[in-house]
Structures are given as C-alpha cells and as structure tokens.
C-alpha cells in the first residue's frame, strides 16, 4: 500500500492506487485534523484525489510528478471554505 498513517500524518507515497482510498477515507474521517503528506507521491488514483477534494485535509508537500505538482496540488491547497481549518 502507498498510504500509511504515521502519528497524525498520512503519508501518500509512490503510485497511490484505488486500494489506498478506503484507508485514507477512514483515517481522515477518524480525525479531520490529520495532515496528508504528498512529498513522495508520484501518482494519485482518481478515488484518492476525490477523497482529498471532498474532505479538504491540510496538505504538505507537492509530489514528485510534474502533473501532481503543477496541477493537482494547487487545487488541493486552494483556500478552504469558511468555517474549515
């Protein structure tokens, strides 16, 4: 698996596949203050990206892949709606 929980940080590393979506969702639902670290991510499956879009966790890192860094990370780190940290 490319997703793992390290304390209060969820690390997404390498090729994040559909299998990573369910634990990611569970970890974020269990604690909405967790940080998602994309520093070593190379690819996010659409399901993983959709969870990040829907739950809007704090994001750290930009990912290793140019598409992830230039297109997806800016969307994930855009301003949060009022009332969300």
MDTraj code that builds the backbone (N, CA, C; nanometers):
import mdtraj as md
import numpy as np

residues = "UNK UNK UNK UNK UNK UNK UNK UNK UNK UNK UNK UNK UNK UNK UNK UNK UNK UNK UNK UNK UNK UNK UNK UNK UNK UNK UNK UNK UNK UNK UNK UNK UNK UNK UNK UNK UNK UNK UNK UNK UNK UNK UNK UNK UNK UNK UNK UNK UNK UNK UNK UNK UNK UNK UNK UNK UNK UNK UNK UNK UNK UNK UNK UNK UNK UNK UNK UNK UNK UNK UNK UNK UNK UNK UNK UNK UNK UNK UNK UNK UNK UNK UNK UNK UNK".split()
xyz = np.array([
    [0.0828, -0.1178, 0.0000],
    [0.0000, 0.0000, 0.0000],
    [0.0876, 0.1246, 0.0000],
    [0.0401, 0.2260, -0.0658],
    [0.1154, 0.3507, -0.0766],
    [0.0694, 0.4552, 0.0227],
    [-0.0301, 0.4228, 0.1032],
    [-0.0785, 0.5146, 0.2060],
    [-0.0502, 0.4524, 0.3417],
    [0.0055, 0.5335, 0.4308],
    [0.0285, 0.4834, 0.5662],
    [0.0125, 0.5978, 0.6645],
    [-0.0299, 0.5594, 0.7829],
    [-0.0523, 0.6557, 0.8900],
    [0.0691, 0.6567, 0.9805],
    [0.1251, 0.7752, 1.0020],
    [0.2415, 0.7926, 1.0891],
    [0.2050, 0.9009, 1.1903],
    [0.1514, 0.8595, 1.3041],
    [0.1031, 0.9564, 1.4025],
    [-0.0192, 1.0269, 1.3483],
    [-0.0110, 1.1576, 1.3354],
    [-0.1228, 1.2362, 1.2824],
    [-0.1000, 1.2765, 1.1369],
    [-0.0017, 1.2143, 1.0721],
    [0.0288, 1.2451, 0.9324],
    [-0.0009, 1.1221, 0.8469],
    [-0.0735, 1.1435, 0.7380],
    [-0.0996, 1.0374, 0.6408],
    [-0.0007, 1.0571, 0.5268],
    [0.0848, 0.9593, 0.5074],
    [0.1854, 0.9668, 0.4027],
    [0.1343, 0.8967, 0.2779],
    [0.1299, 0.9680, 0.1662],
    [0.0968, 0.9089, 0.0374],
    [0.2267, 0.9040, -0.0424],
    [0.2674, 0.7826, -0.0783],
    [0.3992, 0.7639, -0.1399],
    [0.3883, 0.6797, -0.2664],
    [0.4695, 0.7133, -0.3652],
    [0.4738, 0.6354, -0.4882],
    [0.3437, 0.6436, -0.5657],
    [0.3035, 0.5304, -0.6209],
    [0.1816, 0.5204, -0.7007],
    [0.0636, 0.4916, -0.6087],
    [-0.0161, 0.5910, -0.5780],
    [-0.1317, 0.5730, -0.4895],
    [-0.2478, 0.5193, -0.5725],
    [-0.2857, 0.3963, -0.5439],
    [-0.3860, 0.3258, -0.6220],
    [-0.5227, 0.3284, -0.5538],
    [-0.6207, 0.2726, -0.6196],
    [-0.7571, 0.2699, -0.5680],
    [-0.7626, 0.2011, -0.4317],
    [-0.6771, 0.1043, -0.4067],
    [-0.6749, 0.0341, -0.2785],
    [-0.6408, 0.1264, -0.1622],
    [-0.5781, 0.2389, -0.1904],
    [-0.5402, 0.3345, -0.0867],
    [-0.6556, 0.4257, -0.0463],
    [-0.7605, 0.4291, -0.1253],
    [-0.8709, 0.5219, -0.0997],
    [-0.9456, 0.4879, 0.0292],
    [-0.9761, 0.3619, 0.0517],
    [-1.0558, 0.3248, 0.1695],
    [-0.9844, 0.3558, 0.3008],
    [-0.8555, 0.3160, 0.3186],
    [-0.7900, 0.3538, 0.4439],
    [-0.7722, 0.5050, 0.4575],
    [-0.7458, 0.5733, 0.3479],
    [-0.7331, 0.7191, 0.3524],
    [-0.8624, 0.7816, 0.4040],
    [-0.9745, 0.7387, 0.3505],
    [-1.1036, 0.7903, 0.3940],
    [-1.1257, 0.7620, 0.5428],
    [-1.0973, 0.6412, 0.5858],
    [-1.1178, 0.6044, 0.7266],
    [-1.0305, 0.6885, 0.8190],
    [-0.9048, 0.7073, 0.7830],
    [-0.8131, 0.7867, 0.8667],
    [-0.8589, 0.9321, 0.8761],
    [-0.9043, 0.9881, 0.7651],
    [-0.9492, 1.1274, 0.7669],
    [-1.0826, 1.1427, 0.8391],
    [-1.1695, 1.0459, 0.8271],
    [-1.2962, 1.0537, 0.8995],
    [-1.2747, 1.0377, 1.0495],
    [-1.1766, 0.9575, 1.0887],
    [-1.1477, 0.9357, 1.2305],
    [-1.0899, 1.0607, 1.2957],
    [-1.0157, 1.1392, 1.2185],
    [-0.9551, 1.2615, 1.2719],
    [-0.9379, 1.3610, 1.1578],
    [-1.0250, 1.4591, 1.1524],
    [-1.0226, 1.5572, 1.0426],
    [-0.9039, 1.6526, 1.0512],
    [-0.8267, 1.6489, 1.1594],
    [-0.7104, 1.7364, 1.1744],
    [-0.5822, 1.6732, 1.1222],
    [-0.5909, 1.5534, 1.0702],
    [-0.4696, 1.4886, 1.0170],
    [-0.4199, 1.5626, 0.8930],
    [-0.2895, 1.5588, 0.8756],
    [-0.2227, 1.6208, 0.7609],
    [-0.1915, 1.5117, 0.6592],
    [-0.2111, 1.5411, 0.5317],
    [-0.1754, 1.4477, 0.4251],
    [-0.0468, 1.4977, 0.3614],
    [0.0546, 1.4124, 0.3634],
    [0.1864, 1.4474, 0.3081],
    [0.2010, 1.3857, 0.1696],
    [0.2145, 1.4712, 0.0690],
    [0.2291, 1.4279, -0.0705],
    [0.3741, 1.4311, -0.1187],
    [0.4677, 1.4589, -0.0308],
    [0.6066, 1.4808, -0.0706],
    [0.6608, 1.3708, -0.1611],
    [0.6324, 1.2445, -0.1299],
    [0.6881, 1.1330, -0.2076],
    [0.5863, 1.0672, -0.2991],
    [0.4718, 1.1320, -0.3205],
    [0.3696, 1.0771, -0.4099],
    [0.4109, 1.0984, -0.5551],
    [0.3847, 0.9976, -0.6374],
    [0.4145, 1.0063, -0.7804],
    [0.2883, 1.0064, -0.8656],
    [0.1800, 0.9512, -0.8115],
    [0.0530, 0.9437, -0.8838],
    [-0.0591, 0.9259, -0.7831],
    [-0.1725, 0.9940, -0.8053],
    [-0.2908, 0.9755, -0.7216],
    [-0.4028, 0.9190, -0.8074],
    [-0.4541, 0.8025, -0.7696],
    [-0.5710, 0.7472, -0.8381],
    [-0.6858, 0.8464, -0.8206],
    [-0.7772, 0.8491, -0.9140],
    [-0.8903, 0.9411, -0.9075],
    [-0.9691, 0.9305, -0.7777],
    [-0.9840, 0.8084, -0.7248],
    [-1.0579, 0.7903, -0.5995],
    [-0.9860, 0.8572, -0.4831],
    [-0.8543, 0.8485, -0.4800],
    [-0.7742, 0.9128, -0.3750],
    [-0.7871, 1.0644, -0.3880],
    [-0.7762, 1.1149, -0.5094],
    [-0.7895, 1.2587, -0.5330],
    [-0.9277, 1.3085, -0.4925],
    [-1.0323, 1.2326, -0.5230],
    [-1.1684, 1.2730, -0.4885],
    [-1.1883, 1.2811, -0.3378],
    [-1.1296, 1.1893, -0.2638],
    [-1.1392, 1.1945, -0.1174],
    [-1.0713, 1.3202, -0.0658],
    [-0.9550, 1.3512, -0.1202],
    [-0.8837, 1.4715, -0.0776],
    [-0.9629, 1.5975, -0.1131],
    [-1.0268, 1.5965, -0.2295],
    [-1.1090, 1.7111, -0.2700],
    [-1.2304, 1.7263, -0.1779],
    [-1.2929, 1.6157, -0.1429],
    [-1.4157, 1.6202, -0.0639],
    [-1.3901, 1.6577, 0.0819],
    [-1.2857, 1.6014, 0.1418],
    [-1.2614, 1.6223, 0.2841],
    [-1.1678, 1.7389, 0.3139],
    [-1.0952, 1.7849, 0.2141],
    [-1.0089, 1.9030, 0.2242],
    [-0.9154, 1.9026, 0.3458],
    [-0.8350, 1.7966, 0.3606],
    [-0.7396, 1.7972, 0.4722],
    [-0.6254, 1.8938, 0.4442],
    [-0.5503, 1.9259, 0.5479],
    [-0.4282, 2.0045, 0.5288],
    [-0.3314, 1.9197, 0.4456],
    [-0.2662, 1.9825, 0.3495],
    [-0.1745, 1.9134, 0.2591],
    [-0.0338, 1.9645, 0.2830],
    [0.0609, 1.8699, 0.2866],
    [0.2026, 1.9047, 0.2982],
    [0.2741, 1.8418, 0.1796],
    [0.3664, 1.9151, 0.1192],
    [0.4417, 1.8649, 0.0043],
    [0.3647, 1.8830, -0.1250],
    [0.4348, 1.8609, -0.2355],
    [0.3750, 1.8827, -0.3673],
    [0.3750, 1.7590, -0.4551],
    [0.4423, 1.6550, -0.4163],
    [0.4526, 1.5364, -0.5008],
    [0.5726, 1.5435, -0.5918],
    [0.6126, 1.4269, -0.6412],
    [0.7316, 1.4166, -0.7271],
    [0.6995, 1.4324, -0.8749],
    [0.5784, 1.3987, -0.9141],
    [0.5375, 1.4036, -1.0538],
    [0.4997, 1.5461, -1.0931],
    [0.5375, 1.5881, -1.2127],
    [0.5101, 1.7249, -1.2582],
    [0.3601, 1.7530, -1.2644],
    [0.2799, 1.6578, -1.3106],
    [0.1354, 1.6792, -1.3180],
    [0.0763, 1.6968, -1.1786],
    [0.1166, 1.6118, -1.0867],
    [0.0697, 1.6222, -0.9485],
    [0.1111, 1.7558, -0.8874],
    [0.2363, 1.7923, -0.9069],
    [0.2907, 1.9164, -0.8502],
    [0.2281, 2.0404, -0.9126],
    [0.2148, 2.0420, -1.0454],
    [0.1715, 2.1633, -1.1163],
    [0.0198, 2.1795, -1.1265],
    [-0.0553, 2.0689, -1.1245],
    [-0.1993, 2.0777, -1.1479],
    [-0.2849, 2.0338, -1.0293],
    [-0.2521, 1.9200, -0.9688],
    [-0.3395, 1.8681, -0.8638],
    [-0.3148, 1.9313, -0.7275],
    [-0.1890, 1.9457, -0.6885],
    [-0.1588, 2.0024, -0.5568],
    [-0.2143, 2.1441, -0.5417],
    [-0.2030, 2.2319, -0.6415],
    [-0.2626, 2.3650, -0.6249],
    [-0.4140, 2.3605, -0.6008],
    [-0.4829, 2.2659, -0.6614],
    [-0.6268, 2.2526, -0.6390],
    [-0.6525, 2.2081, -0.4953],
    [-0.5706, 2.1146, -0.4466],
    [-0.5896, 2.0619, -0.3110],
    [-0.5532, 2.1630, -0.2029],
    [-0.4678, 2.2566, -0.2338],
    [-0.4228, 2.3532, -0.1335],
    [-0.4901, 2.4890, -0.1495],
    [-0.5899, 2.4980, -0.2380],
    [-0.6633, 2.6241, -0.2570],
    [-0.7340, 2.6609, -0.1274],
    [-0.7775, 2.7838, -0.1194],
    [-0.8430, 2.8346, 0.0015],
    [-0.9580, 2.7432, 0.0427],
    [-0.9681, 2.7213, 0.1715],
    [-1.0737, 2.6387, 0.2299],
    [-1.2012, 2.7222, 0.2453],
    [-1.3180, 2.6590, 0.2378],
    [-1.4426, 2.7320, 0.2624],
    [-1.4467, 2.7865, 0.4047],
    [-1.5232, 2.8929, 0.4283],
    [-1.5330, 2.9491, 0.5638],
    [-1.5783, 2.8414, 0.6626],
    [-1.5196, 2.8459, 0.7819],
    [-1.5550, 2.7518, 0.8856],
    [-1.4699, 2.6266, 0.8871],
    [-1.3824, 2.6088, 0.7879],
    [-1.2933, 2.4928, 0.7862],
    [-1.1514, 2.5373, 0.8135],
    [-1.0803, 2.4578, 0.8921],
    [-0.9403, 2.4897, 0.9242],
    [-0.8490, 2.4356, 0.8185],
])
top = md.Topology()
chain = top.add_chain()
for i, resn in enumerate(residues, 1):
    res = top.add_residue(resn, chain, resSeq=i)
    for name in ("N", "CA", "C"):
        top.add_atom(name, md.element.get_by_symbol(name[0]), res)
traj = md.Trajectory(xyz[None], top)
